Amino acid sequence: MVEIMPFGRMKDKSVEQILLEDYKYFTYIKEEIKIKKPSLKRRFEFVDFVANNFISAINCRQCNEKPAEYISIYNGYGGVRTSSGGFIYCSNDCYSTDPSVTTENKSTLYPLAFKTTLSATKGDTNHLAGVIAECMGLKAERRTKDYLYDFFNNCRTKTTFNGILTF
């Protein structure tokens, strides 16, 4: 059953919609707010687990053989952090042999996970979260509450959530 936020500025949004619209706020709710409704709390935990443990639907952009597991994030002036779907890799080897990545680019390799997106600004966080969502295989035009609920329930993950295989 879709869990709807009963309070706050994201009232009436599903847990999944909150994650995708404002990941910083999602983490704030999950970590700082005492959620009293057990099913809502568990959904926050589950959605966070899937967002940080999914198997990429997109292969490495360098070798195109294995699902991507890492993302190269450019660290620019003024703390700006950005990337795109062209900079996802299956390994450090593929990253280090990509001719478009140089030391002057000031990029760093991170795990392909939503927690990697947290940045100083909401804009940087949301941009990176959008890139990660594409890697998950989310369709931009179909982000209804029901679609997102089903998508997260059926997303393939690297490990299990509290002993429950998610795929």
N, C-alpha and C positions, 0 to 999 in steps of 0.2 A: 504494500500500500504506500502511495506517495506520502511523504512526510512534509507538511507545510509549516513554515516558520510562523508561530503565533504572535510574535512581538518584534519590536525594533524596526529599523528602517527598511528591512527586507521582509517585513510582514507579508504573508500570503504568497511568498516565493517558496519553491521546493528547495530542499537542501542542495540538490544538484545545480539548480539555477544560481543559488548563492555562490557556490564554488566557482562557477564559470563567469559570473558577472563581477565578482569582487573577492578574489582569493584572500586578500589581506583581511577583509571583514570575516570571511569564512573561518580563518584560523583564529581570529580574535574570539568569535563566538565559541568555537570548539575548545579553546584553551583557557579563556578568561571568564566565561559566563557559566554559571551553574544551571545546566539544563535539567529541569525536574522530570519531564516526561521521558520515561525510559526508552520508548521506541524512537523518539526524536534524537536522543543522545546517541543511541546505537547507530542510527542512520548517518549522523555526522561522522562517527568513527569509521563506519563502513565506506562511505563515499571518500573520505580522506585516505583510507587504505588503498582503495582502487586507484585513486588519482596519483598515488605515489609508488604503486607496484604493478602497473599495467604492462602488458607486452605490446610493444609498438605495432601498429598496423602498417607502418611504413618502414621499408628497408633502409639500411645504411646508404647514404648518398654517395659514398666513395666506392664501395665494392658492390653494392646492390645485391648482396647475397644473404645477409642475416638481418633480422629486425634490429632497428636502431635501439641502442641502450644509453646513449650519451648525446648531449647537446653542447655545442660550442657557443658560449655567450661572450659577446664583445663587451668589454668594460671601457666605456668612453669617458670623455671629459665631463666633469661635474657629477660623476657617479652614475651616468646613464648606463643601463644594461639592456642589450638587445640581441636578437638572433632571428633566424628564419628557418623554415623547413629545409633549406639547402645545407644546413650545418648540423646534421644529425648523423651519428656514427655508431657502428656496432662495437668498436674497440678503440683504444688509444692508438694502436698502430694505424688504423684507417684515418684517424684525426691527424696524426703526425705526418702522414704521407699525402695529405690533401694539399695541392699546390696553392689553393686560394687562402690557406691559413698560414700566416707568417708571424714572426715575433712582433712586428710592428703593429699588427692588428689588435694586440692586447686582449686576446681571447683566452678563455679558460674552459676546459672540458668539465662538464657537470653531469651527474646522473639525469636521465630523462624522466623527470618527476615534477609534480606541481610544487613541492617544497623548494625546488631549485629556483622557482620564479620569484620568490620573495625578494623585493628590492626596496630601495628607499622611497620610491614613488609608486603610487597606485597605478599610474599609466604604464610604467615599465613592467610592473608585476602583471597587469592585465594583458599587455602585449605578449609577454613570454608565456603566460597561461594559455593564450590563444594558439600559439605555436604548439605547445604541448597537447592541447585538445585535438589539434589536427593529427598529431602523431597517434593519439588514442584511436582515431578513426571517427570522431564525432562529426556529424554533418551539420554545417552551420545553419542551414535553412530549416532544420527540423528539431529545434530545441524546446519542444513542448515539455510540460511536466511529465507526462506519461512516457514520451520517447526517452527522455533522460533517465527516468527511473528504470526502464527496461534495459537501456544501454549499460548503465552502471552494474545492474544485476547480472548481465551477461558478458561483461568485459573480461577478457583473459588476463590473469595475473600471474606473476612469477612465484608467488607463495600463497598460502591459504590465510583466510581471515578467521582468527580464533578457531582454527581447526576445520573450517568449512571451506571446501574448494569452491572458488567463485566462478569457475567455468566448467 
